Amino acid sequence: MEFWHGFLLITSVHLLAAASPGPDFVLVSQQTLAKGRRTGLICSLGITFGLGIHIIYSVLGLATVIAHSQPLLTAIKWLGGGYLIYLGWQGIQAKPKKPAALAHSAGSDSSVAQDALTHQTTTANKSLSVNNPDSTFSILRRGFFCNVFNPKAPVYFVAIFTLVLSPDIPLWQLAIYGVWMMVLQMAWFSTVVMLLSIPAIHRRFQRFEHWIDRVLGTAMIVLGLNLILRSR
């Protein structure tokens, strides 16, 4: 019963934490709206891998050391804030789509068959892979670093693991808790990606895609500056 009590506690707390707006959410939304479902899912996977790093060092007891070390937290804050500002700057440089691309997208609205929608998504993904230099690794890395450089993570994991850990807790139980948190993280962001990449929703955003990129890019810059400038 102790195991399931901890399991349910971690599930409820981590779902709330994952769903709260923050750099990860902004990045996944921007990547999905700008570049499609595939990019959003890969970015989400990178965020999940970043979470795995936090879980590993938390289980090893390093989260407490980091959370109580001002120099370490300051270094992470500067790295995380700087990386968010870098991503935001890329976003605010987004340019409007060419009229030909918008016309092609509008023309596809007349198709009501699911096969046509699938073909449109496939064509868009192929076009992105040709015109966009981003590789799978670079998208994965973007999500990974966004999560790893979050200075709130050590404090968060100290809090959540303090709720469920005890000195005699077995390693297999820790492993299950950690993997389950990663599953929850990926499931949440995958849901966000799937909703934002629904053809009817995605088409509505396409005309204003560059403005969305700019707004979300500005939000990332604000988050980055807030991270760097605020007191602990």
C-alpha positions in Angstrom: 0.0 0.0 0.0 2.9 2.3 0.7 4.1 1.9 -2.9 0.7 2.8 -4.3 0.3 5.7 -2.0 3.6 7.2 -3.3 2.6 6.3 -6.8 -0.7 8.2 -6.7 0.9 11.1 -4.9 3.6 11.4 -7.6 1.0 11.1 -10.3 -1.2 13.8 -9.1 1.6 16.3 -8.2 3.6 15.7 -11.4 0.6 16.0 -13.7 -0.2 19.4 -12.1 3.5 20.5 -12.5 3.7 19.3 -16.1 0.4 21.1 -17.0 1.5 24.4 -15.5 2.6 27.0 -18.1 6.3 27.4 -18.3 9.3 27.3 -20.8 8.6 23.6 -21.8 5.0 24.3 -22.6 5.8 27.5 -24.6 8.6 25.7 -26.6 6.4 22.7 -27.5 3.5 24.9 -28.6 5.8 27.1 -30.7 7.5 24.1 -32.3 4.2 22.4 -33.1 2.4 25.4 -34.5 5.4 26.5 -36.6 6.7 23.1 -37.8 4.0 20.5 -37.3 3.2 17.4 -35.3 6.5 15.5 -35.9 8.7 18.4 -34.6 6.4 18.9 -31.6 6.6 15.2 -30.6 10.4 15.1 -31.0 10.7 18.2 -28.9 8.5 16.6 -26.3 10.7 13.6 -26.3 13.8 15.8 -25.7 12.0 17.4 -22.7 11.3 14.0 -21.4 14.9 12.9 -21.7 15.9 16.1 -19.8 13.5 15.2 -17.1 15.3 11.8 -16.8 18.5 13.7 -16.0 16.8 15.5 -13.1 15.3 12.2 -11.8 18.7 10.4 -11.9 20.6 13.0 -9.9 17.6 13.4 -7.5 17.7 9.7 -6.8 21.4 9.9 -6.2 20.8 12.7 -3.6 22.4 15.5 -5.6 19.2 17.5 -5.9 19.5 18.6 -2.3 23.1 19.7 -2.9 22.1 21.7 -6.0 19.0 23.2 -4.3 21.1 24.5 -1.4 24.1 25.7 -3.4 23.7 29.3 -4.5 26.6 29.3 -6.9 25.3 26.2 -8.7 21.7 27.5 -8.9 23.0 30.9 -10.2 25.0 29.1 -12.9 22.0 27.0 -13.9 19.8 30.2 -13.9 22.2 31.9 -16.3 22.5 28.9 -18.6 18.7 28.3 -18.6 17.8 32.0 -19.0 20.4 32.5 -21.8 19.1 29.5 -23.7 15.5 30.7 -23.5 16.5 34.1 -24.7 18.4 32.4 -27.6 15.3 30.3 -28.5 13.0 33.4 -28.2 15.3 35.4 -30.5 14.9 32.7 -33.1 11.1 32.9 -32.7 10.8 36.7 -33.1 12.7 36.6 -36.4 10.0 34.5 -38.0 8.8 35.8 -41.4 5.4 35.5 -43.0 4.6 32.6 -45.2 4.7 33.2 -48.9 1.3 33.7 -50.6 1.8 30.6 -52.7 2.2 28.5 -49.6 -0.9 30.0 -48.0 -2.9 29.5 -51.3 -1.8 25.8 -51.4 -3.0 25.4 -47.8 -6.3 27.1 -48.5 -6.9 25.0 -51.5 -6.5 21.9 -49.5 -9.4 23.0 -47.2 -11.9 21.8 -49.9 -10.8 18.2 -49.2 -13.0 16.5 -46.8 -11.7 13.0 -47.0 -9.4 11.8 -44.3 -6.9 10.5 -46.9 -6.6 14.0 -48.2 -5.8 15.4 -44.8 -3.2 12.7 -44.2 -1.6 13.5 -47.6 -1.5 17.1 -46.7 0.2 16.4 -43.4 2.7 14.1 -45.1 3.5 16.7 -47.8 3.9 19.4 -45.2 6.3 17.3 -43.2 8.3 16.5 -46.3 8.4 20.2 -47.2 9.6 21.0 -43.7 12.4 18.5 -43.8 13.6 20.0 -47.1 13.3 23.7 -46.3 14.1 23.5 -42.6 17.7 22.6 -41.7 16.6 21.3 -38.3 17.5 17.7 -37.9 15.8 15.3 -35.6 18.8 15.6 -33.2 18.7 19.4 -33.1 15.0 19.4 -32.3 15.6 16.7 -29.6 18.5 18.7 -28.2 16.4 21.9 -28.1 13.8 20.3 -25.9 16.4 18.5 -23.8 18.3 21.7 -23.0 15.1 23.6 -22.3 14.2 21.2 -19.6 17.7 20.5 -18.2 18.6 24.2 -17.7 15.5 24.8 -15.6 16.7 25.9 -12.2 13.4 25.2 -10.6 13.8 21.4 -11.3 16.3 20.6 -8.4 14.0 22.4 -5.9 10.9 20.7 -7.3 12.5 17.2 -7.1 13.7 17.8 -3.6 10.1 18.6 -2.7 8.4 15.7 -4.5 10.9 13.0 -3.5 10.8 14.2 0.1 7.1 13.4 0.1 7.6 9.7 -1.0 11.1 8.7 -0.2 12.4 7.0 2.9 15.9 5.6 3.7 14.8 2.0 3.2 12.9 2.5 -0.1 14.1 -0.2 -2.6 15.8 0.8 -5.9 13.1 -0.9 -8.1 10.5 1.4 -6.5 12.6 4.5 -7.2 13.1 3.3 -10.8 9.3 2.8 -11.3 8.6 6.3 -9.9 11.2 7.9 -12.1 10.1 6.1 -15.3 6.4 6.8 -14.5 7.1 10.6 -14.2 8.8 10.5 -17.6 5.8 8.7 -19.1 3.4 11.3 -17.6 5.6 14.1 -19.0 5.6 12.6 -22.5 1.9 11.8 -22.4 1.0 15.4 -21.4 3.1 17.1 -24.1 2.0 14.6 -26.7 -1.6 15.5 -25.9 -0.7 19.2 -26.3 1.0 18.4 -29.7 -1.9 16.3 -31.0 -4.4 19.0 -30.1 -2.4 21.8 -31.7 -1.7 19.7 -34.9 -5.4 18.9 -35.6 -5.7 20.0 -39.3 -8.7 22.3 -38.6 -6.8 24.0 -35.8 -3.5 24.0 -37.5 -4.9 25.6 -40.7 -6.4 28.5 -38.6 -3.0 29.2 -37.2 -1.0 29.0 -40.5 -2.0 32.5 -41.7 -0.8 34.1 -38.5 2.1 31.6 -38.0 4.8 34.2 -38.0 3.0 36.3 -35.4 2.5 33.3 -33.2 6.2 32.6 -33.5 7.0 36.1 -32.5 4.6 36.2 -29.6 5.8 32.9 -28.2 9.4 33.9 -28.9 8.8 37.1 -26.9 7.3 35.0 -24.1 10.5 32.9 -24.0 12.7 35.9 -23.8 10.6 37.3 -20.9 10.8 33.9 -19.2 14.6 33.9 -19.7 15.1 37.4 -18.4 12.8 36.7 -15.4 14.9 33.6 -14.7 18.2 35.6 -14.8 17.1 38.8 -13.0 14.8 37.6 -10.2 16.1 36.8 -6.8 16.2 33.2 -5.6 
